[in-house]
Amino acid sequence: MQHPAETPMGSIAENLLKAQEIALNDSRVPEQLKNYLQKALVVALGLDPYLVAMATSKRKVSPAHGSGDAGGTKARVKPLQEDTSGCLNGHIFRMFIHLIRARKILLIGKLKGYSILAIAEELPDDGKIFACAEVPYLGVNSQEAFDYSSDGKKISMRVGPIADTLEALHAEDEHFDIVFIDADQRNAVNYYSFVMDNHLLRMDGVICVENTLMKGQVYLENISEENVLAVRKLNAVINSDPRVEQIILPVQSGLSIIRRSPVPPDAVIESKKEVTRDDVFWGYNKHRILDRLRLDDKVAYVTGGGQGIGRAFAHALGEAGAKVAVVDLVLAKAEAVARELNLKGIKSIALAADVSKPEDVQRIVDTIVARWGTIDIACNNAGINMNSASEDTSLEEWDKTFSVNLRGLFLCCQAAGRIMLNQGYGKIINTASMASLIVPHPQKQLAYNASKAGVVKLTQTLGTEWIDRGVKVNCISPGIVDTPLIHSPELQPLVQRWLADIPAARLARVTDLQAAVVYLASEASDYMTGHNLVIEGGQSLW
């Protein structure tokens, strides 16, 4: 257990305990003052344990803490026990890793073996931690836990002079999402300066500095302790650095969170030569490119959203920040996808509609506008495919295919387009097909191929007609998409024939299409209209 005085609040509690002891032994102290001391002491003693308890209550179990290993070849190792010292900071670190989707981390200074392993657990499988220390400091239990855990392979210990290690990482062109620095070590200010001066921190990375309050001593006057003065100097250097912004959290012994300034201040720019201050440098409208792909507060719908490509589109638009109406012929399918989105914190509703019916299309549009006020993104994805030899294609098959694939898509474009034209902005994304460019074989699908060619021409026509009023219309042409149905034994010969025609040597995954729909829905594609974005692994080129 961490000693109370090792945190600023613990130091306050310790002094309150001394004051209370004096007050209780002095009859001249008023009872009211004693009562106030007791109340303050209760708060001071309870805060640190409460914060730790709240951070650890939902702590996941590490794979390293399991009962055995998959291969059965390693001796069973006693799980590494959690040290509550630094526990809260460890949970904050893990939260940051999750929030910024960190993949590569640099640790400068000593961290507990448990903390390092807990951080490794949050990284993706290809994540990496470089832990730098002057001398070996991990005990046998820590090393055994690293070897035992499936996350131990993510950890690379670099032992030796830290300045030399940082030079080596710089020479290797390493780039880190998060850099952790222990302020309570010699040369911490030099390590911070090296990281910033040599660009070891990526553009949107974060530096976390521990022990920046030094048990509350760093801001006290008449302090002569060398390590406290060194931390005070580090804080001053960071605070005066125009390249960054920082906050100091009064948790444990102080935790500074530092990020690069979103817009480089003039003081930084003027120190560099030949800097062109334009939209390329600042970002268009001061928005960096990844920010311009965000869809925050936009309203979207996806037809055919209950499965396959439509489900993938709904997730992609929602993850980019949009509110999503999932539309499907079968309400239960739309509801299932809407539940998935809601579980991820995405605002979503489910609607049933037959897009070939004008009244259904108008109803879903009216419902979305009544719920969210507008429609910014229309993703018209519903479609069907019925195979038959051309000489055997019935008028019923032809009409049914065109009724959904082209008539339904036109109705949706028109209904959503009227709203977008009225507001002066909108994005329409239609799902076409590689079949609009080539005749896929050996399957015979005349009606489908012709309907998808019509989708492309409709897209081109609307795209040119509406762009001067702020509405951009584009389409995506997927190749053959891998679905559960394709894995049926009777279709395997057909799949092998398709694979022979695809330079990428595999079928498309629905996730291959997600970035395209986000791009076309975002402001980043504002100059694109009437375009057919083909994603088919090169098949149409052969």
C-alpha positions as CSV (number, residue, x, y, z in Angstrom):
1,M,0.0,0.0,0.0
2,Q,1.3,3.5,-0.8
3,H,2.3,5.5,2.2
4,P,-0.2,8.4,2.7
5,A,2.5,11.1,2.4
6,E,3.6,10.0,-1.0
7,T,0.9,12.0,-2.7
8,P,0.0,15.7,-2.3
9,M,-3.3,14.7,-0.7
10,G,-1.5,12.2,1.5
11,S,0.9,14.9,2.7
12,I,-2.1,17.2,3.5
13,A,-3.7,14.3,5.5
14,E,-0.4,13.7,7.4
15,N,-0.3,17.3,8.4
16,L,-3.9,17.3,9.4
17,L,-3.3,14.3,11.6
18,K,-0.6,16.1,13.4
19,A,-2.8,19.2,13.8
20,Q,-5.6,17.1,15.1
21,E,-3.3,15.4,17.6
22,I,-2.3,18.8,18.9
23,A,-5.9,20.1,19.0
24,L,-7.1,17.0,20.9
25,N,-4.5,17.5,23.6
26,D,-5.1,21.2,24.0
27,S,-8.2,22.1,25.9
28,R,-8.0,25.7,24.6
29,V,-8.9,24.6,21.1
30,P,-12.6,25.2,20.4
31,E,-14.7,22.0,19.7
32,Q,-15.9,23.6,16.5
33,L,-12.3,23.8,15.2
34,K,-11.7,20.2,16.2
35,N,-14.8,19.2,14.3
36,Y,-13.7,21.0,11.2
37,L,-10.3,19.3,11.4
38,Q,-12.0,15.9,11.6
39,K,-14.1,16.6,8.6
40,A,-11.1,17.8,6.6
41,L,-9.1,14.7,7.6
42,V,-11.9,12.3,6.6
43,V,-11.9,13.9,3.1
44,A,-8.1,13.9,2.8
45,L,-7.6,10.3,4.0
46,G,-10.4,9.0,1.8
47,L,-9.8,10.7,-1.6
48,D,-6.7,8.7,-2.8
49,P,-8.2,5.2,-1.9
50,Y,-11.5,6.2,-3.5
51,L,-9.9,7.3,-6.8
52,V,-7.9,4.1,-6.9
53,A,-11.1,2.0,-6.2
54,M,-13.0,3.8,-8.9
55,A,-10.2,3.2,-11.4
56,T,-9.7,-0.5,-10.5
57,S,-13.4,-1.6,-10.1
58,K,-13.7,-2.7,-13.7
59,R,-10.1,-3.6,-14.3
60,K,-9.9,-6.4,-16.8
61,V,-7.9,-9.6,-16.0
62,S,-4.6,-9.8,-17.8
63,P,-3.9,-12.8,-20.0
64,A,-0.7,-13.1,-18.0
65,H,-2.8,-13.9,-14.9
66,G,-4.5,-16.9,-16.4
67,S,-4.1,-20.5,-15.2
68,G,-1.8,-21.8,-17.9
69,D,-0.5,-21.3,-21.4
70,A,-1.9,-22.4,-24.7
71,G,1.0,-24.6,-25.7
72,G,1.6,-26.1,-22.3
73,T,5.3,-25.8,-22.7
74,K,6.0,-23.1,-20.1
75,A,6.1,-23.6,-16.4
76,R,3.3,-22.0,-14.6
77,V,4.4,-18.6,-13.2
78,K,2.8,-16.9,-10.2
79,P,0.9,-13.9,-11.5
80,L,2.6,-10.5,-11.0
81,Q,0.8,-8.8,-8.0
82,E,-0.5,-5.3,-8.5
83,D,1.3,-2.7,-6.5
84,T,-1.1,0.1,-5.5
85,S,1.8,2.6,-5.7
86,G,1.2,4.4,-8.9
87,C,-2.0,2.4,-9.5
88,L,-4.1,5.4,-10.4
89,N,-1.5,6.7,-12.8
90,G,-1.4,3.3,-14.4
91,H,-5.1,3.4,-15.1
92,I,-4.8,6.9,-16.5
93,F,-2.0,5.7,-18.8
94,R,-4.2,2.9,-20.1
95,M,-7.0,5.3,-20.7
96,F,-4.8,7.5,-22.8
97,I,-3.6,4.5,-24.8
98,H,-7.2,3.7,-25.6
99,L,-8.2,7.2,-26.4
100,I,-5.4,8.0,-28.8
101,R,-5.2,4.4,-30.1
102,A,-1.5,4.2,-29.3
103,R,0.7,1.6,-30.9
104,K,4.2,2.5,-29.9
105,I,5.2,3.8,-26.4
106,L,8.5,5.1,-25.0
107,L,9.1,4.7,-21.2
108,I,11.9,6.8,-19.7
109,G,12.7,5.9,-16.2
110,K,11.6,3.2,-13.8
111,L,8.1,1.8,-13.9
112,K,6.8,-1.1,-11.9
113,G,6.8,-4.4,-13.8
114,Y,3.1,-4.6,-13.3
115,S,2.5,-1.2,-14.7
116,I,4.6,-1.9,-17.8
117,L,2.7,-5.2,-18.4
118,A,-0.7,-3.5,-17.8
119,I,0.2,-0.9,-20.4
120,A,1.2,-3.6,-22.8
121,E,-2.2,-5.3,-22.4
122,E,-3.9,-2.2,-23.9
123,L,-1.8,-2.1,-27.0
124,P,-2.8,-3.9,-30.2
125,D,-1.0,-7.2,-31.1
126,D,1.6,-5.3,-33.2
127,G,2.1,-2.6,-30.5
128,K,5.5,-2.0,-28.9
129,I,6.9,-0.6,-25.7
130,F,10.5,0.6,-25.4
131,A,11.4,0.8,-21.7
132,C,14.6,2.7,-21.1
133,A,16.6,2.6,-17.8
134,E,20.1,3.2,-16.7
135,V,20.5,-0.1,-14.9
136,P,18.4,-3.3,-14.7
137,Y,15.7,-2.9,-12.1
138,L,13.0,-5.5,-12.8
139,G,12.9,-8.4,-10.3
140,V,12.7,-12.1,-11.2
141,N,8.9,-12.1,-10.7
142,S,8.5,-9.3,-13.2
143,Q,10.7,-11.0,-15.8
144,E,8.9,-14.3,-15.4
145,A,5.5,-12.5,-15.8
146,F,6.8,-10.8,-19.0
147,D,7.9,-14.2,-20.4
148,Y,4.6,-15.9,-19.3
149,S,2.3,-13.2,-20.7
150,S,1.2,-13.1,-24.3
151,D,1.7,-9.3,-24.1
152,G,5.3,-9.7,-22.9
153,K,6.6,-9.8,-26.5
154,K,5.5,-6.2,-26.9
155,I,8.1,-5.0,-24.3
156,S,11.6,-4.2,-25.3
157,M,13.9,-3.3,-22.4
158,R,16.8,-0.9,-23.3
159,V,19.3,-0.9,-20.4
160,G,22.2,1.6,-20.5
161,P,22.7,5.4,-20.4
162,I,19.4,6.8,-21.3
163,A,20.9,9.6,-23.4
164,D,22.6,6.9,-25.6
165,T,19.4,4.9,-25.9
166,L,17.5,8.0,-27.0
167,E,20.2,8.8,-29.6
168,A,19.9,5.2,-30.9
169,L,16.1,5.4,-31.1
170,H,16.4,8.7,-33.0
171,A,18.9,7.1,-35.4
172,E,16.4,4.2,-36.0
173,D,13.8,6.9,-36.9
174,E,11.5,5.7,-34.2
175,H,8.3,7.7,-33.6
176,F,6.1,7.3,-30.5
177,D,2.4,7.9,-29.8
178,I,3.0,8.3,-26.0
179,V,6.2,9.1,-24.1
180,F,6.3,8.5,-20.3
181,I,8.9,10.3,-18.3
182,D,9.6,10.0,-14.6
183,A,10.4,13.5,-13.5
184,D,12.2,12.2,-10.3
185,Q,15.4,11.3,-12.1
186,R,18.6,13.0,-13.1
187,N,18.5,14.7,-16.5
188,A,14.7,14.4,-16.9
189,V,14.6,17.9,-18.5
190,N,17.3,16.8,-21.0
191,Y,15.2,13.8,-21.9
192,Y,12.1,15.9,-22.5
193,S,14.1,18.3,-24.7
194,F,15.6,15.5,-26.7
195,V,12.2,14.0,-27.4
196,M,10.8,17.3,-28.6
197,D,13.8,18.5,-30.5
198,N,14.4,15.3,-32.4
199,H,10.7,14.6,-33.1
200,L,10.4,11.3,-31.2
201,L,6.8,12.3,-30.5
202,R,4.4,12.0,-33.4
203,M,2.3,15.0,-34.4
204,D,-0.7,14.0,-32.2
205,G,1.2,12.2,-29.5
206,V,1.1,12.8,-25.8
207,I,3.9,13.1,-23.2
208,C,3.0,12.0,-19.7
209,V,5.4,13.1,-16.9
210,E,5.1,11.5,-13.5
211,N,6.0,13.0,-10.1
212,T,5.7,16.6,-11.3
213,L,4.3,17.7,-7.9
214,M,6.8,15.8,-5.8
215,K,4.4,15.1,-2.9
216,G,3.3,18.7,-3.0
217,Q,6.7,20.1,-2.4
218,V,7.5,21.5,-5.8
219,Y,5.3,24.6,-5.4
220,L,6.5,25.4,-1.8
221,E,9.0,28.1,-1.1
222,N,12.3,27.7,0.6
223,I,12.9,24.2,-0.8
224,S,16.5,23.2,-1.2
225,E,16.3,19.5,-2.1
226,E,18.1,18.9,-5.3
227,N,15.5,16.5,-6.8
228,V,12.6,18.9,-6.0
229,L,14.4,21.8,-7.6
230,A,15.1,19.6,-10.7
231,V,11.4,18.8,-11.1
232,R,10.6,22.5,-10.6
233,K,13.0,23.3,-13.5
234,L,11.4,20.6,-15.7
235,N,7.9,22.0,-15.1
236,A,9.2,25.5,-15.9
237,V,10.8,24.3,-19.1
238,I,7.7,22.6,-20.3
239,N,5.5,25.6,-19.3
240,S,7.6,28.0,-21.3
241,D,7.9,25.7,-24.4
242,P,5.7,27.3,-27.1
243,R,5.4,24.0,-28.9
244,V,3.2,22.4,-26.3
245,E,0.3,22.7,-24.0
246,Q,0.2,21.0,-20.6
247,I,-2.0,20.4,-17.6
248,I,-0.9,19.0,-14.2
249,L,-3.2,16.5,-12.6
250,P,-3.0,16.4,-8.8
251,V,-3.1,12.6,-8.6
252,Q,-0.5,10.5,-6.9
253,S,2.7,12.6,-6.9
254,G,1.5,14.7,-9.8
255,L,1.0,13.8,-13.5
256,S,1.6,16.2,-16.3
257,I,-0.2,15.6,-19.6
258,I,1.5,17.4,-22.5
259,R,0.6,17.6,-26.2
260,R,1.8,19.6,-29.1
261,S,-0.1,22.8,-29.7
262,P,-2.8,22.2,-32.3
263,V,-1.6,25.3,-34.3
264,P,2.1,26.1,-34.0
265,P,2.5,29.5,-32.4
266,D,4.2,32.3,-34.2
267,A,7.2,32.0,-31.9
268,V,7.8,28.5,-33.2
269,I,7.2,29.4,-36.9
270,E,9.4,32.4,-36.8
271,S,12.3,30.3,-35.5
272,K,12.2,28.2,-38.7
273,K,13.2,29.3,-42.2
274,E,11.2,29.0,-45.4
275,V,7.8,28.2,-43.8
276,T,4.9,28.8,-46.2
277,R,1.8,29.7,-44.2
278,D,-1.0,28.4,-46.3
279,D,-3.8,25.9,-46.2
280,V,-1.4,23.1,-46.7
281,F,0.6,24.1,-43.6
282,W,-2.3,25.2,-41.4
283,G,-4.9,22.8,-42.7
284,Y,-7.9,23.9,-44.7
285,N,-10.1,26.0,-42.4
286,K,-7.5,25.2,-39.7
287,H,-8.5,21.5,-39.9
288,R,-6.0,18.8,-40.3
289,I,-6.7,16.1,-42.9
290,L,-7.9,13.5,-40.5
291,D,-10.2,16.0,-38.8
292,R,-11.7,16.8,-42.2
293,L,-12.7,13.2,-42.5
294,R,-14.8,13.4,-39.3
295,L,-18.5,13.4,-39.6
296,D,-19.4,14.7,-36.1
297,D,-23.0,15.7,-35.8
298,K,-23.8,14.8,-39.4
299,V,-27.0,12.8,-40.0
300,A,-26.8,9.8,-42.3
301,Y,-29.0,7.0,-43.5
302,V,-28.0,3.7,-45.1
303,T,-30.5,1.6,-47.1
304,G,-29.9,-2.1,-47.2
305,G,-28.2,-1.4,-43.8
306,G,-29.2,-4.6,-42.1
307,Q,-26.4,-6.8,-43.4
308,G,-23.3,-7.1,-45.6
309,I,-22.0,-3.9,-47.2
310,G,-24.8,-1.7,-45.7
311,R,-24.0,-2.9,-42.2
312,A,-20.3,-2.1,-42.7
313,F,-21.2,1.4,-44.1
314,A,-23.4,2.1,-41.1
315,H,-20.6,1.2,-38.7
316,A,-18.1,3.3,-40.6
317,L,-20.2,6.4,-40.8
318,G,-21.1,6.1,-37.1
319,E,-17.5,5.6,-36.0
320,A,-16.6,8.7,-37.9
321,G,-19.2,10.6,-35.8
322,A,-22.4,10.6,-37.7
323,K,-25.9,9.7,-36.4
324,V,-27.1,6.8,-38.5
325,A,-30.5,5.6,-39.5
326,V,-30.3,2.0,-40.5
327,V,-32.9,1.2,-43.2
328,D,-33.7,-2.3,-44.3
329,L,-36.6,-4.2,-45.9
330,V,-36.6,-6.4,-42.8
331,L,-37.0,-4.3,-39.6
332,A,-35.4,-7.0,-37.4
333,K,-32.2,-6.8,-39.4
334,A,-32.1,-3.0,-39.1
335,E,-32.8,-3.2,-35.4
336,A,-29.9,-5.6,-34.9
337,V,-27.4,-3.3,-36.6
338,A,-28.8,-0.3,-34.7
339,R,-28.3,-2.1,-31.4
340,E,-24.7,-2.8,-32.5
341,L,-24.1,0.9,-33.1
342,N,-25.8,2.0,-29.9
343,L,-23.5,-0.4,-28.0
344,K,-20.5,1.6,-29.4
345,G,-22.0,4.9,-28.3
346,I,-23.3,5.8,-31.8
347,K,-26.8,7.4,-32.1
348,S,-28.9,5.2,-34.3
349,I,-32.4,4.3,-35.2
350,A,-33.8,1.4,-37.2
351,L,-36.4,1.9,-40.0
352,A,-38.1,-0.6,-42.3
353,A,-38.8,0.3,-45.9
354,D,-39.2,-1.0,-49.4
355,V,-37.1,1.5,-51.4
356,S,-39.0,0.7,-54.6
357,K,-42.2,2.3,-53.1
358,P,-42.3,6.2,-53.1
359,E,-44.4,6.3,-50.0
360,D,-41.9,4.2,-48.0
361,V,-39.0,6.4,-49.2
362,Q,-40.8,9.6,-48.2
363,R,-41.7,8.1,-44.9
364,I,-38.2,7.2,-43.9
365,V,-36.9,10.6,-45.0
366,D,-39.7,12.4,-43.0
367,T,-38.9,10.2,-40.0
368,I,-35.2,11.0,-40.0
369,V,-35.8,14.8,-40.4
370,A,-38.4,14.8,-37.6
371,R,-35.9,13.0,-35.4
372,W,-32.7,14.7,-36.2
373,G,-33.6,17.8,-38.2
374,T,-32.0,17.1,-41.5
375,I,-30.2,14.6,-43.7
376,D,-26.5,15.3,-44.6
377,I,-25.5,11.9,-45.9
378,A,-27.6,9.6,-48.0
379,C,-26.1,6.2,-48.5
380,N,-28.2,4.4,-51.1
381,N,-27.0,0.8,-50.9
382,A,-30.1,-1.5,-51.2
383,G,-29.9,-3.8,-54.1
384,I,-30.8,-7.3,-55.3
385,N,-29.2,-9.8,-57.8
386,M,-31.1,-12.5,-59.7
387,N,-29.1,-14.7,-62.0
388,S,-30.3,-16.2,-65.3
389,A,-29.2,-16.6,-68.9
390,S,-30.2,-13.6,-70.9
391,E,-32.5,-15.6,-73.2
392,D,-34.3,-16.9,-70.1
393,T,-34.5,-13.6,-68.2
394,S,-38.2,-13.0,-67.4
395,L,-39.8,-9.6,-67.5
396,E,-40.7,-10.1,-63.9
397,E,-37.0,-10.6,-63.0
398,W,-36.0,-7.6,-65.1
399,D,-38.6,-5.4,-63.5
400,K,-37.9,-6.5,-59.9
401,T,-34.2,-6.0,-60.3
402,F,-34.6,-2.5,-61.8
403,S,-37.3,-1.6,-59.3
404,V,-34.9,-1.9,-56.4
405,N,-31.5,-1.3,-57.9
406,L,-32.4,1.7,-60.1
407,R,-35.9,3.0,-59.4
408,G,-35.5,2.7,-55.6
409,L,-32.1,4.4,-55.8
410,F,-33.6,7.2,-57.9
411,L,-36.4,7.7,-55.4
412,C,-34.0,7.9,-52.5
413,C,-31.7,10.3,-54.3
414,Q,-34.6,12.6,-55.2
415,A,-36.2,12.6,-51.7
416,A,-32.9,13.2,-49.9
417,G,-31.6,15.5,-52.6
418,R,-34.5,17.9,-52.1
419,I,-33.6,18.3,-48.5
420,M,-29.9,18.8,-49.3
421,L,-30.6,21.3,-52.1
422,N,-32.7,23.3,-49.8
423,Q,-30.0,23.5,-47.1
424,G,-27.2,24.0,-49.7
425,Y,-25.1,21.0,-48.8
426,G,-25.2,17.2,-48.8
427,K,-23.5,14.0,-49.8
428,I,-25.1,11.2,-51.7
429,I,-23.3,7.9,-52.0
430,N,-24.7,5.2,-54.2
431,T,-23.6,1.6,-54.3
432,A,-23.0,0.5,-57.9
433,S,-20.9,-2.5,-58.9
434,M,-17.8,-3.6,-60.8
435,A,-20.5,-5.1,-63.1
436,S,-21.0,-1.5,-64.3
437,L,-17.6,-1.7,-65.9
438,I,-17.1,-5.3,-67.0
439,V,-19.3,-8.3,-67.5
440,P,-18.4,-10.6,-64.6
441,H,-18.3,-14.2,-65.5
442,P,-19.1,-17.1,-65.6
443,Q,-22.4,-16.1,-63.8
444,K,-25.1,-14.7,-66.0
445,Q,-26.8,-11.6,-64.6
446,L,-28.0,-9.3,-67.4
447,A,-30.6,-7.4,-65.3
448,Y,-28.1,-6.8,-62.5
449,N,-25.3,-5.6,-64.8
450,A,-27.6,-3.3,-66.7
451,S,-29.1,-1.9,-63.5
452,K,-25.7,-1.1,-62.0
453,A,-24.6,0.6,-65.2
454,G,-27.7,2.7,-64.8
455,V,-26.6,3.6,-61.2
456,V,-23.3,5.0,-62.5
457,K,-25.0,7.1,-65.2
458,L,-27.6,8.4,-62.7
459,T,-24.8,9.3,-60.3
460,Q,-22.9,11.1,-63.0
461,T,-26.0,13.0,-64.1
462,L,-27.0,14.1,-60.6
463,G,-23.4,14.8,-59.7
464,T,-23.0,17.4,-62.4
465,E,-26.5,18.8,-62.1
466,W,-26.4,19.4,-58.3
467,I,-22.8,20.3,-57.4
468,D,-23.3,24.0,-58.0
469,R,-26.0,23.9,-55.3
470,G,-23.7,22.2,-52.8
471,V,-24.8,18.5,-53.3
472,K,-22.2,16.0,-54.3
473,V,-23.2,12.7,-55.7
474,N,-20.8,9.8,-56.1
475,C,-20.9,6.0,-56.2
476,I,-18.8,3.1,-55.0
477,S,-18.3,0.0,-57.2
478,P,-17.3,-3.0,-55.1
479,G,-15.9,-6.2,-56.6
480,I,-17.1,-9.6,-55.5
481,V,-17.6,-9.4,-51.7
482,D,-16.9,-12.3,-49.4
483,T,-20.1,-13.3,-47.6
484,P,-21.2,-16.4,-45.7
485,L,-23.2,-17.6,-48.7
486,I,-20.1,-17.7,-50.9
487,H,-18.6,-20.3,-48.5
488,S,-21.2,-22.9,-49.4
489,P,-19.6,-26.1,-50.9
490,E,-21.6,-25.8,-54.2
491,L,-20.2,-22.4,-54.9
492,Q,-16.5,-23.3,-54.3
493,P,-15.8,-24.0,-58.0
494,L,-17.2,-20.6,-58.9
495,V,-15.2,-18.9,-56.2
496,Q,-12.0,-20.4,-57.5
497,R,-12.9,-19.1,-61.0
498,W,-13.4,-15.6,-59.6
499,L,-10.1,-15.7,-57.6
500,A,-8.2,-16.5,-60.9
501,D,-9.6,-13.2,-62.3
502,I,-8.6,-11.0,-59.4
503,P,-5.0,-9.6,-59.3
504,A,-5.4,-9.2,-55.5
505,A,-6.0,-13.0,-55.3
506,R,-8.8,-12.6,-52.8
507,L,-12.4,-11.5,-52.6
508,A,-13.3,-8.1,-51.2
509,R,-14.1,-7.8,-47.5
510,V,-16.9,-5.4,-46.5
511,T,-14.2,-3.6,-44.4
512,D,-12.3,-2.8,-47.6
513,L,-15.1,-0.4,-48.5
514,Q,-15.5,1.5,-45.2
515,A,-12.9,4.1,-45.7
516,A,-14.3,5.0,-49.1
517,V,-17.8,5.7,-47.8
518,V,-16.3,7.9,-45.0
519,Y,-14.2,9.8,-47.5
520,L,-17.2,10.4,-49.9
521,A,-19.4,11.4,-46.9
522,S,-16.8,13.9,-45.5
523,E,-15.8,17.5,-46.5
524,A,-12.5,16.1,-47.7
525,S,-14.3,15.0,-50.9
526,D,-16.1,18.2,-51.5
527,Y,-14.5,18.7,-54.9
528,M,-15.5,15.2,-56.1
529,T,-18.8,14.6,-57.8
530,G,-20.2,12.1,-60.4
531,H,-17.3,9.8,-59.6
532,N,-17.4,6.0,-59.6
533,L,-14.9,4.8,-57.0
534,V,-14.0,1.3,-58.0
535,I,-12.7,-1.1,-55.3
536,E,-12.3,-4.5,-56.8
537,G,-8.8,-5.7,-56.2
538,G,-7.9,-4.9,-59.8
539,Q,-10.4,-7.4,-61.4
540,S,-11.8,-4.9,-63.9
541,L,-8.3,-4.3,-65.2
542,W,-7.9,-7.9,-66.4
